[in-house]
Amino acid sequence: MILYHGSFGKDATDYDLVVGGVANDKVFNTVELFFDGLIDKAEAIKRLRYEKPNVQICFRTERALSLLHFEGSEIV
């Protein structure tokens, strides 16, 4: 989510839809190990290099949701 600098929780945009990457638990763990000094920069990069990004889609307005429509489903 995009926020005003210094005003945590106050949304500064009027976007209908926001799409962006989200770090998974492995990424957070690696970053924490690096900041705690338990692994060096080279090891952190090595671990992060092969992580596939997770994409988050946020429908932020009723207008964005109104554009969705159900096309069908199937049992797998």
N, CA, C and O atoms as a MOPAC input file, in Angstrom:
PM7 MOZYME 1SCF
protein

 N      0.84500 1    -1.18200 1     0.00000 1
 C      0.00000 1     0.00000 1     0.00000 1
 C      0.88700 1     1.24000 1     0.00000 1
 O      1.95800 1     1.24800 1     0.60700 1
 N      0.44700 1     2.25200 1    -0.66300 1
 C      1.20300 1     3.49200 1    -0.75900 1
 C      0.69600 1     4.45100 1     0.30800 1
 O     -0.50100 1     4.72600 1     0.39100 1
 N      1.61800 1     4.95800 1     1.12400 1
 C      1.23500 1     5.80700 1     2.25000 1
 C      2.01600 1     7.11500 1     2.22000 1
 O      3.10800 1     7.18400 1     1.65500 1
 N      1.45200 1     8.14400 1     2.82800 1
 C      2.21000 1     9.37600 1     3.02600 1
 C      3.39400 1     9.07000 1     3.91100 1
 O      3.27500 1     8.30400 1     4.86700 1
 N      4.52600 1     9.65500 1     3.60900 1
 C      5.70500 1     9.49700 1     4.45800 1
 C      5.41200 1    10.09400 1     5.83300 1
 O      4.97100 1    11.23900 1     5.94100 1
 N      5.65500 1     9.32500 1     6.86100 1
 C      5.48800 1     9.82500 1     8.21900 1
 C      4.06300 1     9.80900 1     8.74600 1
 O      3.82900 1    10.22900 1     9.88000 1
 N      3.10900 1     9.34000 1     7.96200 1
 C      1.72800 1     9.30200 1     8.46000 1
 C      1.18500 1     7.88700 1     8.26100 1
 O      0.26600 1     7.66500 1     7.47300 1
 N      1.76400 1     6.95100 1     8.98000 1
 C      1.43000 1     5.53800 1     8.84800 1
 C     -0.07000 1     5.31400 1     8.92400 1
 O     -0.73700 1     5.80300 1     9.83600 1
 N     -0.59500 1     4.57000 1     7.95500 1
 C     -2.00400 1     4.21800 1     7.96300 1
 C     -2.90300 1     5.16600 1     7.19900 1
 O     -4.08200 1     4.87200 1     7.00600 1
 N     -2.37300 1     6.30100 1     6.75900 1
 C     -3.19400 1     7.24900 1     6.00800 1
 C     -2.86100 1     7.10600 1     4.52800 1
 O     -1.76900 1     7.46900 1     4.09200 1
 N     -3.78100 1     6.59200 1     3.78000 1
 C     -3.57700 1     6.33800 1     2.36800 1
 C     -3.49800 1     7.65300 1     1.59500 1
 O     -4.33300 1     8.53900 1     1.77200 1
 N     -2.48200 1     7.77000 1     0.73600 1
 C     -2.25000 1     9.01300 1     0.01500 1
 C     -2.66500 1     8.93700 1    -1.44900 1
 O     -2.36400 1     9.85200 1    -2.21600 1
 N     -3.33600 1     7.88700 1    -1.84700 1
 C     -3.64300 1     7.71300 1    -3.26300 1
 C     -5.13500 1     7.48900 1    -3.48100 1
 O     -5.90700 1     7.29600 1    -2.54100 1
 N     -5.50800 1     7.52200 1    -4.75100 1
 C     -6.88500 1     7.19900 1    -5.09400 1
 C     -6.92400 1     6.10500 1    -6.16300 1
 O     -7.85200 1     6.05000 1    -6.97000 1
 N     -5.90900 1     5.23300 1    -6.16500 1
 C     -5.85700 1     4.13700 1    -7.12700 1
 C     -7.00400 1     3.15400 1    -6.88800 1
 O     -7.37600 1     2.87600 1    -5.74800 1
 N     -7.55500 1     2.63500 1    -7.99100 1
 C     -8.59400 1     1.60700 1    -7.89900 1
 C     -7.98700 1     0.23800 1    -7.64300 1
 O     -8.57900 1    -0.59700 1    -6.95900 1
 N     -6.80000 1     0.01400 1    -8.19900 1
 C     -6.15600 1    -1.28900 1    -8.13600 1
 C     -4.65900 1    -1.09000 1    -7.93100 1
 O     -4.04900 1    -0.23500 1    -8.57400 1
 N     -4.06800 1    -1.87600 1    -7.03800 1
 C     -2.62400 1    -1.83200 1    -6.81300 1
 C     -2.10600 1    -3.25500 1    -6.94600 1
 O     -2.63800 1    -4.17400 1    -6.32400 1
 N     -1.06400 1    -3.44000 1    -7.75900 1
 C     -0.44100 1    -4.74500 1    -7.96400 1
 C      1.02600 1    -4.60300 1    -7.61900 1
 O      1.69000 1    -3.66800 1    -8.06600 1
 N      1.53400 1    -5.54000 1    -6.81400 1
 C      2.94400 1    -5.45900 1    -6.46400 1
 C      3.43800 1    -6.70400 1    -5.78000 1
 O      2.66200 1    -7.55400 1    -5.34200 1
 N      4.74700 1    -6.79300 1    -5.69900 1
 C      5.38000 1    -7.93900 1    -5.07900 1
 C      5.24700 1    -7.93600 1    -3.56800 1
 O      5.18600 1    -6.88600 1    -2.92800 1
 N      5.20400 1    -9.13500 1    -3.01900 1
 C      5.11700 1    -9.32400 1    -1.57500 1
 C      6.17900 1   -10.34000 1    -1.17800 1
 O      6.27100 1   -11.41000 1    -1.77900 1
 N      6.96800 1   -10.01700 1    -0.18900 1
 C      8.00600 1   -10.93800 1     0.26500 1
 C      7.38900 1   -12.08000 1     1.06300 1
 O      6.45000 1   -11.88200 1     1.83400 1
 N      7.93300 1   -13.27500 1     0.86500 1
 C      7.45600 1   -14.41200 1     1.64900 1
 C      8.28700 1   -14.56600 1     2.92200 1
 O      9.20500 1   -13.78000 1     3.15500 1
 N      7.98100 1   -15.56000 1     3.74300 1
 C      8.66700 1   -15.74800 1     5.02200 1
 C     10.15700 1   -15.99400 1     4.86100 1
 O     10.94400 1   -15.55000 1     5.69700 1
 N     10.56800 1   -16.69600 1     3.79900 1
 C     11.99500 1   -16.94900 1     3.58100 1
 C     12.74900 1   -15.64100 1     3.37400 1
 O     13.86400 1   -15.47300 1     3.86600 1
 N     12.13300 1   -14.71800 1     2.64300 1
 C     12.77000 1   -13.42700 1     2.40000 1
 C     12.91000 1   -12.66600 1     3.71100 1
 O     13.98200 1   -12.13700 1     4.00600 1
 N     11.84100 1   -12.60200 1     4.50100 1
 C     11.90600 1   -11.90200 1     5.78000 1
 C     12.94500 1   -12.52300 1     6.69600 1
 O     13.69100 1   -11.80500 1     7.36100 1
 N     13.00400 1   -13.84700 1     6.73900 1
 C     13.99000 1   -14.52700 1     7.58300 1
 C     15.41000 1   -14.20000 1     7.14500 1
 O     16.27200 1   -13.94500 1     7.98500 1
 N     15.66500 1   -14.20500 1     5.83700 1
 C     16.99300 1   -13.89800 1     5.32300 1
 C     17.39200 1   -12.47000 1     5.66400 1
 O     18.51500 1   -12.22500 1     6.10600 1
 N     16.49100 1   -11.53900 1     5.46400 1
 C     16.78400 1   -10.13600 1     5.77700 1
 C     17.05200 1    -9.97800 1     7.27200 1
 O     17.96500 1    -9.25100 1     7.66200 1
 N     16.27600 1   -10.64200 1     8.09800 1
 C     16.48900 1   -10.56400 1     9.54600 1
 C     17.85400 1   -11.13000 1     9.93600 1
 O     18.56000 1   -10.54100 1    10.75400 1
 N     18.22600 1   -12.27600 1     9.35100 1
 C     19.54800 1   -12.86200 1     9.63100 1
 C     20.66600 1   -11.90800 1     9.22500 1
 O     21.66700 1   -11.78200 1     9.93100 1
 N     20.49700 1   -11.23700 1     8.08400 1
 C     21.50100 1   -10.28200 1     7.62500 1
 C     21.61300 1    -9.10400 1     8.58800 1
 O     22.71600 1    -8.73900 1     8.99500 1
 N     20.47500 1    -8.50500 1     8.95500 1
 C     20.50800 1    -7.35100 1     9.85700 1
 C     21.01100 1    -7.71100 1    11.24800 1
 O     21.57000 1    -6.86500 1    11.94500 1
 N     20.81600 1    -8.95800 1    11.65400 1
 C     21.32200 1    -9.40600 1    12.95600 1
 C     22.80000 1    -9.78000 1    12.89500 1
 O     23.39600 1   -10.12900 1    13.91400 1
 N     23.39500 1    -9.70900 1    11.69900 1
 C     24.81200 1   -10.01400 1    11.54900 1
 C     25.12600 1   -11.50300 1    11.54100 1
 O     26.28300 1   -11.88800 1    11.71100 1
 N     24.12000 1   -12.34600 1    11.34600 1
 C     24.33300 1   -13.79100 1    11.38100 1
 C     24.73600 1   -14.35400 1    10.02300 1
 O     25.29300 1   -15.44900 1     9.94500 1
 N     24.45800 1   -13.60700 1     8.94800 1
 C     24.94700 1   -13.97500 1     7.61700 1
 C     25.48100 1   -12.70300 1     6.96100 1
 O     25.04700 1   -11.59600 1     7.28200 1
 N     26.42500 1   -12.87500 1     6.04000 1
 C     26.98700 1   -11.70100 1     5.36600 1
 C     26.18600 1   -11.36800 1     4.10300 1
 O     25.24700 1   -12.07300 1     3.73500 1
 N     26.58800 1   -10.27500 1     3.45600 1
 C     25.87800 1    -9.79000 1     2.27600 1
 C     25.85100 1   -10.83600 1     1.16200 1
 O     24.81800 1   -11.03700 1     0.52200 1
 N     26.97500 1   -11.49400 1     0.93200 1
 C     27.05300 1   -12.49600 1    -0.13700 1
 C     26.07700 1   -13.64600 1     0.10700 1
 O     25.41600 1   -14.10800 1    -0.82300 1
 N     25.98800 1   -14.10500 1     1.34200 1
 C     25.07200 1   -15.20100 1     1.68200 1
 C     23.61900 1   -14.75300 1     1.53800 1
 O     22.77900 1   -15.50700 1     1.04500 1
 N     23.32400 1   -13.52500 1     1.96900 1
 C     21.95500 1   -13.00800 1     1.84300 1
 C     21.54600 1   -12.93900 1     0.37300 1
 O     20.44900 1   -13.36300 1     0.01200 1
 N     22.42000 1   -12.41000 1    -0.46700 1
 C     22.11100 1   -12.31500 1    -1.90000 1
 C     21.93600 1   -13.69500 1    -2.50800 1
 O     21.03700 1   -13.91800 1    -3.31800 1
 N     22.80500 1   -14.62600 1    -2.10900 1
 C     22.70200 1   -16.00400 1    -2.61100 1
 C     21.33300 1   -16.59400 1    -2.27900 1
 O     20.70800 1   -17.23200 1    -3.12600 1
 N     20.87100 1   -16.38300 1    -1.05400 1
 C     19.57500 1   -16.92700 1    -0.63900 1
 C     18.40700 1   -16.23300 1    -1.32800 1
 O     17.41300 1   -16.87700 1    -1.66300 1
 N     18.52000 1   -14.93700 1    -1.53900 1
 C     17.41600 1   -14.16900 1    -2.11900 1
 C     17.32700 1   -14.31200 1    -3.63700 1
 O     16.25100 1   -14.14900 1    -4.21200 1
 N     18.42100 1   -14.60800 1    -4.27000 1
 C     18.47800 1   -14.65800 1    -5.73400 1
 C     17.46800 1   -15.63200 1    -6.33300 1
 O     16.93200 1   -15.36400 1    -7.40800 1
 N     17.20000 1   -16.73100 1    -5.67900 1
 C     16.35700 1   -17.77300 1    -6.26500 1
 C     14.92800 1   -17.77900 1    -5.73700 1
 O     14.15500 1   -18.68300 1    -6.05500 1
 N     14.57500 1   -16.79700 1    -4.94900 1
 C     13.20200 1   -16.71300 1    -4.45700 1
 C     12.30300 1   -16.16300 1    -5.55300 1
 O     12.59700 1   -15.12600 1    -6.14800 1
 N     11.21700 1   -16.85500 1    -5.81200 1
 C     10.24900 1   -16.37900 1    -6.80200 1
 C      9.35400 1   -15.33400 1    -6.14200 1
 O      8.90100 1   -15.53000 1    -5.01500 1
 N      9.09700 1   -14.22900 1    -6.83500 1
 C      8.24800 1   -13.19000 1    -6.22700 1
 C      6.79100 1   -13.63200 1    -6.13200 1
 O      6.27100 1   -14.32500 1    -7.00700 1
 N      6.16200 1   -13.22000 1    -5.06700 1
 C      4.71800 1   -13.41200 1    -4.90400 1
 C      4.05800 1   -12.10600 1    -5.30200 1
 O      4.52800 1   -11.03100 1    -4.92900 1
 N      2.99300 1   -12.18800 1    -6.04200 1
 C      2.31400 1   -10.97600 1    -6.49500 1
 C      1.00100 1   -10.82300 1    -5.73700 1
 O      0.20300 1   -11.75600 1    -5.64700 1
 N      0.79800 1    -9.64000 1    -5.20100 1
 C     -0.43300 1    -9.31800 1    -4.48600 1
 C     -1.24700 1    -8.35700 1    -5.33400 1
 O     -0.70600 1    -7.41200 1    -5.90800 1
 N     -2.55000 1    -8.60300 1    -5.41100 1
 C     -3.46000 1    -7.70800 1    -6.12400 1
 C     -4.45500 1    -7.17100 1    -5.10200 1
 O     -5.14000 1    -7.93300 1    -4.41900 1
 N     -4.52100 1    -5.86300 1    -5.01200 1
 C     -5.41200 1    -5.23200 1    -4.04300 1
 C     -6.47400 1    -4.41500 1    -4.77900 1
 O     -6.16100 1    -3.41800 1    -5.42900 1
 N     -7.72900 1    -4.84700 1    -4.67000 1
 C     -8.85600 1    -4.10000 1    -5.21800 1
 C     -9.25500 1    -3.08400 1    -4.15800 1
 O     -9.78200 1    -3.45300 1    -3.10800 1
 N     -9.00700 1    -1.81000 1    -4.42600 1
 C     -9.12300 1    -0.80400 1    -3.38800 1
 C    -10.44000 1    -0.04000 1    -3.39400 1
 O    -10.73800 1     0.68500 1    -2.44500 1
 N    -11.22000 1    -0.19000 1    -4.43900 1
 C    -12.46200 1     0.57800 1    -4.51600 1
 C    -13.61400 1    -0.30800 1    -4.97700 1
 O    -13.40600 1    -1.36900 1    -5.56600 1
 N    -14.79200 1     0.13400 1    -4.70500 1
 C    -15.99100 1    -0.55100 1    -5.19900 1
 C    -15.98500 1    -0.56400 1    -6.72800 1
 O    -16.42900 1    -1.53200 1    -7.34600 1
 N    -15.48500 1     0.50300 1    -7.32800 1
 C    -15.41600 1     0.57200 1    -8.78600 1
 C    -14.57100 1    -0.57000 1    -9.33100 1
 O    -14.97900 1    -1.22300 1   -10.29100 1
 N    -13.41200 1    -0.82600 1    -8.74900 1
 C    -12.54600 1    -1.91300 1    -9.20400 1
 C    -13.25300 1    -3.25400 1    -9.06000 1
 O    -13.18800 1    -4.08800 1    -9.96300 1
 N    -13.91800 1    -3.46600 1    -7.95200 1
 C    -14.63800 1    -4.72300 1    -7.73600 1
 C    -15.79900 1    -4.88600 1    -8.70400 1
 O    -16.11700 1    -6.00400 1    -9.10800 1
 N    -16.43400 1    -3.78300 1    -9.07800 1
 C    -17.58800 1    -3.86900 1    -9.97300 1
 C    -17.20500 1    -4.32200 1   -11.38400 1
 O    -18.06100 1    -4.76700 1   -12.14800 1
 N    -15.92300 1    -4.20800 1   -11.72700 1
 C    -15.46300 1    -4.61100 1   -13.05600 1
 C    -15.18500 1    -6.10400 1   -13.16300 1
 O    -14.96600 1    -6.61900 1   -14.26000 1
 N    -15.19200 1    -6.79700 1   -12.03700 1
 C    -14.97200 1    -8.24500 1   -12.04500 1
 C    -16.24200 1    -8.96700 1   -12.44200 1
 O    -17.34600 1    -8.50700 1   -12.15000 1
 N    -16.08500 1   -10.10500 1   -13.11000 1
 C    -17.23800 1   -10.95200 1   -13.40300 1
 C    -16.80500 1   -12.41900 1   -13.38900 1
 O    -15.67700 1   -12.75100 1   -13.75200 1
 N    -17.70900 1   -13.27500 1   -12.97000 1
 C    -17.45500 1   -14.70100 1   -12.86200 1
 C    -17.60500 1   -15.34700 1   -14.23000 1
 O    -18.62300 1   -15.16600 1   -14.89900 1
 N    -16.58500 1   -16.10600 1   -14.65100 1
 C    -16.64200 1   -16.77000 1   -15.95300 1
 C    -16.87200 1   -18.24800 1   -15.85200 1
 O    -17.25000 1   -18.87100 1   -16.84400 1
 N    -16.66500 1   -18.83400 1   -14.70900 1
 C    -16.88700 1   -20.27100 1   -14.57700 1
 C    -15.91200 1   -20.92400 1   -13.62500 1
 O    -15.02800 1   -20.27400 1   -13.06800 1
 N    -16.08800 1   -22.20800 1   -13.45000 1
 C    -15.19400 1   -22.97500 1   -12.58200 1
 C    -15.17900 1   -24.41200 1   -13.04800 1
 O    -16.00800 1   -24.83600 1   -13.85300 1
 N    -14.23000 1   -25.14000 1   -12.53200 1
 C    -14.18100 1   -26.58200 1   -12.82000 1
 C    -13.58200 1   -27.30400 1   -11.63000 1
 O    -12.73400 1   -26.76400 1   -10.91800 1
 N    -14.03100 1   -28.52200 1   -11.42600 1
 C    -13.49200 1   -29.33800 1   -10.33700 1
 C    -12.24100 1   -30.02500 1   -10.85000 1
 O    -12.24700 1   -30.64300 1   -11.91500 1
 N    -11.17500 1   -29.91100 1   -10.08700 1
 C     -9.90000 1   -30.49600 1   -10.49600 1
 C     -9.62300 1   -31.75300 1    -9.69400 1
 O     -8.59200 1   -32.39700 1    -9.89000 1

